[in-house]
Amino acid sequence: MSILSGKSILVTGATGSFGKRFIKTLLDEHDVKRLVIFSRDELKQFEMQQHLNSPKLRYFLGDVRDKERLTRALDGVEIVIHAAAMKQVPASEYNPMEAIKTNIIGADNVVNACIDQGVERVIALSTDKAANPLNLYGATKLCSDKLFVAGNGLSGRHRTRFSVVRYGNVIGSRGSVIPFFMQKKLEGVLPITDERMTRFWITLDQGVKFVIDSLTQMEGGEVFVPKIPSMGIMDVAKVVAPECKTKVIGIRPGEKLHEVMITEDDSINTAEFENHFVIQPTTDWWDQQAYMKRMGSKAVAENFSYSSDNNTIWMTTQELEALLKKEKIEL
C-alpha cells in the first residue's frame, strides 16, 4: 500500500508546473484522503480548478510568508510537499529581500508550522543551484535546505520529519530554457549565453516519482539527489530549433557554466544507491555508517563531485526529442 493512501496532503506552490503534475498524479494513482492546494495566486488557482476538480481537493489561498495562514491550512494535514519558491535568477538578483522573504523566511515558517500542527513528513524541493551557489536564488535555497535538515532536531519529541529533494532543470517547465528557445525561434536566432554550458535534465513525471519515492524512504534529514542525465546547451538548441542561427550573448549575472548537485565537500557525507544519492546530515542524532548498512548503500569515492559536466549519464538529441513528444511539447 502506498504511503500516501488515506493521507491528507498539502502542497505549497501547488499551482506551479511541479505542483499541478504532482496533484494530478496523486488523484490518478494514489488513494489519498485530501489534497490541499496552497498558493497565493487566485487566478492560477481558478485556472487550475478548470482542469483539476475532485471532492478530495481543497483550494487554499495563502503565502508561505504568512505563518498564521499557513498554520490554519495545515490543520489535519499529515504530509507536506514544499514547492513554493521565488525561482527566477535575475528577479532574485534585483529583488534580493523578496527572495529571502519567500525562500528563507517562508521555509522557516513551513518548518515551524508543520511541527506545531503535528505533520508527519515534509519534503522540500531544492535545486542544483543550491550547491556551491553563485547567485542569490541558489544561496536562499541552500539556506532553505539547511533549515529543513535542522528542522529534524528542532522537532524534538514531536513526530515531524523533514527531508529535501534536489534536482536539475525540468524539461518543459515554465522556468526551462526550452519554452524560451521555442519563443525565440520565431525570430530566427537563438541567444546562447555560452556554447560550453551544460545542465542536468529531468521530466516532470520523473520529478514527481522521485519525490514520492523519497517520501517513502525518508527517515528525516536526508538530501535526496537523483541520477539524471546532462546535456549541452547547443544540443538542446539543435533539437528545439535546428533551422535557427545562434548568437552568443555572454553569461548572465549569477549564471554558471555547469551546475553541481553534490560538491566535493559533501562527498564525505554522501551515500550512493542504484538510482540516486543521499547527502546525509552531519549531526549527533544521525549515524552515517548505521544508515548505509541499514539501507544497503555505499560511500562515494574520495573527492567525488556530481556536476553536469562530469556526469557519466548524457542525454542524446534523439532522447530529448522523445521526451518532448512524451510531454506533448510541440516544437
C-alpha positions as CSV (number, residue, x, y, z in Angstrom):
1,M,0.0,0.0,0.0
2,S,1.2,3.5,-0.9
3,I,2.5,5.7,2.0
4,L,0.1,8.3,0.6
5,S,-3.0,6.2,0.9
6,G,-5.7,7.7,3.2
7,K,-3.5,10.7,3.9
8,S,-4.2,14.4,4.0
9,I,-1.5,16.2,1.9
10,L,-0.7,19.9,1.4
11,V,1.4,21.2,-1.4
12,T,2.8,24.7,-1.2
13,G,3.2,26.5,-4.5
14,A,0.8,23.9,-5.9
15,T,-0.2,25.9,-9.0
16,G,3.3,25.7,-10.5
17,S,4.4,23.2,-13.1
18,F,5.5,20.6,-10.5
19,G,2.6,21.1,-8.2
20,K,0.0,20.6,-10.9
21,R,1.6,17.4,-12.2
22,F,2.1,16.1,-8.6
23,I,-1.6,16.7,-7.7
24,K,-2.8,15.1,-10.9
25,T,-0.6,12.0,-10.3
26,L,-1.9,11.6,-6.7
27,L,-5.5,11.9,-7.9
28,D,-4.9,9.4,-10.7
29,E,-2.7,6.8,-9.0
30,H,-3.0,7.2,-5.2
31,D,-6.0,6.8,-2.9
32,V,-5.4,10.0,-0.9
33,K,-7.9,11.4,1.6
34,R,-7.5,15.1,1.0
35,L,-5.3,17.3,-1.2
36,V,-4.7,21.0,-0.2
37,I,-3.5,23.4,-2.9
38,F,-1.8,26.2,-1.0
39,S,-0.7,29.1,-3.2
40,R,-1.0,32.9,-3.4
41,D,-2.2,33.5,-6.9
42,E,-6.0,33.4,-7.2
43,L,-6.0,33.4,-11.0
44,K,-3.7,30.4,-11.2
45,Q,-6.0,28.6,-8.7
46,F,-9.0,29.4,-10.7
47,E,-7.4,28.2,-13.9
48,M,-6.3,25.0,-12.1
49,Q,-9.8,24.3,-11.0
50,Q,-11.0,24.3,-14.6
51,H,-8.7,21.3,-15.3
52,L,-8.5,19.6,-11.9
53,N,-11.7,19.1,-10.0
54,S,-12.3,16.5,-7.3
55,P,-14.1,16.2,-4.0
56,K,-10.6,15.5,-2.5
57,L,-9.2,18.9,-3.5
58,R,-9.2,22.0,-1.3
59,Y,-8.1,25.3,-2.8
60,F,-6.5,27.5,-0.1
61,L,-5.2,31.0,-0.8
62,G,-2.2,31.9,1.2
63,D,1.5,32.8,1.2
64,V,4.3,30.9,3.0
65,R,5.4,34.3,4.3
66,D,2.3,34.3,6.4
67,K,2.8,31.8,9.2
68,E,-0.6,32.2,10.7
69,R,-2.4,31.5,7.4
70,L,0.0,28.5,6.8
71,T,-0.8,27.1,10.3
72,R,-4.5,27.3,9.6
73,A,-4.1,25.5,6.2
74,L,-2.0,22.7,7.9
75,D,-4.8,21.7,10.3
76,G,-5.2,18.0,10.0
77,V,-2.5,17.6,7.3
78,E,-0.1,14.6,7.6
79,I,2.2,15.1,4.6
80,V,3.6,18.4,3.1
81,I,5.4,18.9,-0.2
82,H,7.0,22.4,-0.1
83,A,7.3,23.5,-3.7
84,A,6.7,27.3,-3.2
85,A,9.7,29.4,-4.1
86,M,10.9,32.5,-5.9
87,K,12.8,30.8,-8.7
88,Q,13.9,33.3,-11.3
89,V,17.6,34.0,-11.0
90,P,17.5,37.6,-12.5
91,A,14.4,38.5,-10.5
92,S,16.1,37.3,-7.3
93,E,19.3,39.2,-8.1
94,Y,17.4,42.5,-8.5
95,N,14.9,41.9,-5.7
96,P,17.0,40.2,-3.0
97,M,14.8,40.7,0.0
98,E,11.8,39.3,-1.8
99,A,13.7,36.1,-2.5
100,I,14.9,36.0,1.1
101,K,11.3,36.5,2.5
102,T,9.9,33.7,0.3
103,N,12.7,31.2,0.1
104,I,14.2,31.5,3.6
105,I,11.6,33.1,6.0
106,G,8.9,31.1,4.1
107,A,10.9,27.9,4.6
108,D,11.3,28.7,8.3
109,N,7.5,29.3,8.6
110,V,6.8,25.9,6.9
111,V,9.2,24.1,9.3
112,N,7.7,25.6,12.5
113,A,4.0,25.4,11.3
114,C,4.5,21.8,10.4
115,I,5.9,21.0,13.8
116,D,3.2,22.9,15.6
117,Q,0.5,21.1,13.6
118,G,1.9,17.7,14.0
119,V,2.6,17.0,10.4
120,E,4.3,13.6,9.9
121,R,6.5,14.0,6.9
122,V,7.8,17.0,4.9
123,I,9.7,17.0,1.6
124,A,11.1,20.3,0.4
125,L,12.1,20.8,-3.2
126,S,15.5,22.2,-3.8
127,T,17.6,22.9,-6.9
128,D,21.1,22.2,-8.3
129,K,21.8,25.9,-7.9
130,A,21.8,25.4,-4.1
131,A,25.2,23.5,-4.3
132,N,28.1,26.0,-4.3
133,P,25.7,28.8,-5.0
134,L,26.8,31.6,-7.2
135,N,23.5,33.6,-7.3
136,L,21.2,34.8,-4.6
137,Y,18.5,32.3,-5.6
138,G,20.9,29.4,-5.1
139,A,22.0,30.9,-1.8
140,T,18.5,31.2,-0.5
141,K,17.7,27.6,-1.5
142,L,20.9,26.3,0.2
143,C,19.8,28.2,3.4
144,S,16.3,26.7,3.0
145,D,17.8,23.2,2.7
146,K,19.8,23.7,5.9
147,L,16.6,24.9,7.7
148,F,14.7,21.7,6.7
149,V,17.5,19.4,7.7
150,A,17.9,21.3,11.0
151,G,14.1,21.0,11.5
152,N,14.5,17.4,12.5
153,G,16.5,18.5,15.6
154,L,14.0,21.3,16.3
155,S,11.1,18.9,16.1
156,G,12.5,17.0,19.2
157,R,9.7,15.0,20.8
158,H,7.3,15.9,18.0
159,R,6.7,13.4,15.2
160,T,7.6,15.7,12.3
161,R,10.4,14.6,10.0
162,F,11.9,16.7,7.2
163,S,13.9,15.8,4.1
164,V,15.0,17.6,0.9
165,V,14.9,16.6,-2.8
166,R,17.4,18.3,-5.1
167,Y,17.3,18.0,-8.9
168,G,18.1,19.9,-12.1
169,N,16.2,21.6,-14.9
170,V,12.7,20.3,-15.6
171,I,12.0,19.7,-19.2
172,G,9.1,21.8,-20.4
173,S,8.5,23.7,-17.2
174,R,7.9,27.4,-17.4
175,G,11.4,28.1,-16.0
176,S,13.1,25.8,-18.5
177,V,15.2,27.2,-21.4
178,I,13.1,25.1,-23.8
179,P,10.0,27.3,-23.8
180,F,12.3,30.3,-24.1
181,F,14.0,28.8,-27.2
182,M,10.6,27.9,-28.7
183,Q,9.6,31.5,-28.4
184,K,12.9,32.9,-29.8
185,K,12.9,30.6,-32.8
186,L,10.1,32.6,-34.3
187,E,12.8,35.4,-34.6
188,G,15.2,33.0,-36.3
189,V,18.0,33.5,-33.9
190,L,18.6,31.7,-30.5
191,P,20.5,33.6,-27.8
192,I,23.2,31.4,-26.2
193,T,24.9,32.5,-23.1
194,D,27.9,30.2,-23.6
195,E,28.4,27.3,-26.0
196,R,30.1,25.2,-23.4
197,M,27.2,25.3,-20.9
198,T,25.8,22.0,-19.6
199,R,22.8,21.3,-17.4
200,F,21.1,18.4,-15.6
201,W,17.7,17.4,-17.0
202,I,14.6,15.7,-15.6
203,T,11.0,15.4,-16.7
204,L,8.0,16.5,-14.5
205,D,6.9,12.8,-14.2
206,Q,10.4,11.7,-13.2
207,G,10.5,14.6,-10.6
208,V,7.1,13.6,-9.2
209,K,8.1,9.9,-9.0
210,F,11.4,10.8,-7.3
211,V,9.6,12.9,-4.7
212,I,7.1,10.1,-3.9
213,D,10.0,7.5,-3.7
214,S,11.9,9.9,-1.4
215,L,8.9,10.4,0.8
216,T,8.6,6.6,1.2
217,Q,12.3,6.1,2.0
218,M,13.0,9.2,4.2
219,E,14.0,8.9,7.8
220,G,14.4,12.7,8.3
221,G,17.5,14.8,7.4
222,E,18.5,13.4,4.0
223,V,19.0,15.4,0.9
224,F,18.0,13.1,-2.0
225,V,19.7,13.6,-5.4
226,P,18.6,11.6,-8.4
227,K,21.0,10.2,-11.0
228,I,19.8,12.1,-14.1
229,P,21.4,12.9,-17.5
230,S,23.3,16.0,-18.5
231,M,23.0,17.8,-21.9
232,G,24.9,20.6,-23.5
233,I,23.0,23.8,-24.4
234,M,24.0,23.6,-28.1
235,D,22.4,20.1,-28.3
236,V,19.2,21.5,-26.7
237,A,19.2,24.3,-29.3
238,K,19.7,21.8,-32.1
239,V,16.6,19.8,-31.0
240,V,14.3,22.8,-30.4
241,A,15.2,24.9,-33.4
242,P,17.6,23.2,-35.8
243,E,16.9,25.7,-38.5
244,C,17.9,28.7,-36.4
245,K,21.2,30.5,-36.1
246,T,22.7,31.0,-32.7
247,K,24.2,34.2,-31.1
248,V,26.5,34.1,-28.1
249,I,25.4,36.8,-25.7
250,G,27.5,36.0,-22.6
251,I,26.7,34.5,-19.2
252,R,24.1,36.4,-17.2
253,P,24.7,37.6,-13.7
254,G,24.6,34.7,-11.3
255,E,24.8,32.0,-14.0
256,K,27.2,29.1,-14.1
257,L,28.8,27.2,-17.0
258,H,28.0,23.9,-15.2
259,E,25.7,23.1,-12.3
260,V,26.6,20.9,-9.3
261,M,24.3,18.8,-7.2
262,I,26.9,17.3,-4.9
263,T,30.1,19.2,-4.0
264,E,33.4,17.6,-3.1
265,D,32.9,18.9,0.4
266,D,29.6,17.0,0.6
267,S,31.1,13.8,-0.8
268,I,32.3,12.6,2.7
269,N,28.7,12.5,3.8
270,T,27.2,11.1,0.6
271,A,25.7,7.6,0.2
272,E,25.3,6.1,-3.2
273,F,22.3,4.0,-4.3
274,E,21.5,2.4,-7.7
275,N,19.4,5.3,-8.9
276,H,20.2,8.2,-6.6
277,F,22.5,9.7,-3.9
278,V,21.7,10.8,-0.4
279,I,23.7,13.6,1.3
280,Q,23.4,12.6,5.0
281,P,23.2,15.1,7.8
282,T,26.2,15.8,9.9
283,T,24.5,15.9,13.3
284,D,24.8,14.0,16.5
285,W,21.3,12.5,16.0
286,W,22.4,10.7,12.7
287,D,24.6,7.7,12.4
288,Q,26.0,7.6,8.9
289,Q,27.6,4.1,9.0
290,A,24.4,2.6,10.5
291,Y,22.3,4.3,7.8
292,M,24.4,3.0,4.9
293,K,24.4,-0.5,6.4
294,R,20.6,-0.4,7.0
295,M,19.8,0.9,3.6
296,G,22.3,-1.2,1.6
297,S,24.2,1.8,0.1
298,K,27.9,2.6,-0.3
299,A,30.1,5.6,0.3
300,V,31.2,7.5,-2.8
301,A,34.8,7.9,-3.8
302,E,37.0,10.4,-2.1
303,N,36.9,13.9,-3.7
304,F,33.7,12.8,-5.6
305,S,31.5,15.5,-7.0
306,Y,28.3,15.3,-9.1
307,S,28.4,18.0,-11.8
308,S,26.6,18.4,-15.1
309,D,30.0,18.4,-16.9
310,N,31.5,15.3,-15.1
311,N,28.3,13.3,-15.2
312,T,28.5,9.7,-16.6
313,I,25.0,9.9,-18.0
314,W,24.3,12.0,-21.1
315,M,21.1,12.7,-23.0
316,T,21.2,12.3,-26.8
317,T,19.3,14.6,-29.1
318,Q,17.1,11.6,-30.0
319,E,16.2,11.0,-26.3
320,L,15.3,14.7,-25.8
321,E,13.1,14.6,-28.9
322,A,11.3,11.5,-27.5
323,L,10.9,13.1,-24.1
324,L,9.4,16.3,-25.6
325,K,7.0,14.2,-27.6
326,K,6.0,12.3,-24.4
327,E,5.5,15.6,-22.6
328,K,3.3,16.7,-25.6
329,I,5.6,19.7,-26.2
330,E,5.2,20.7,-29.9
331,L,8.3,22.1,-31.4
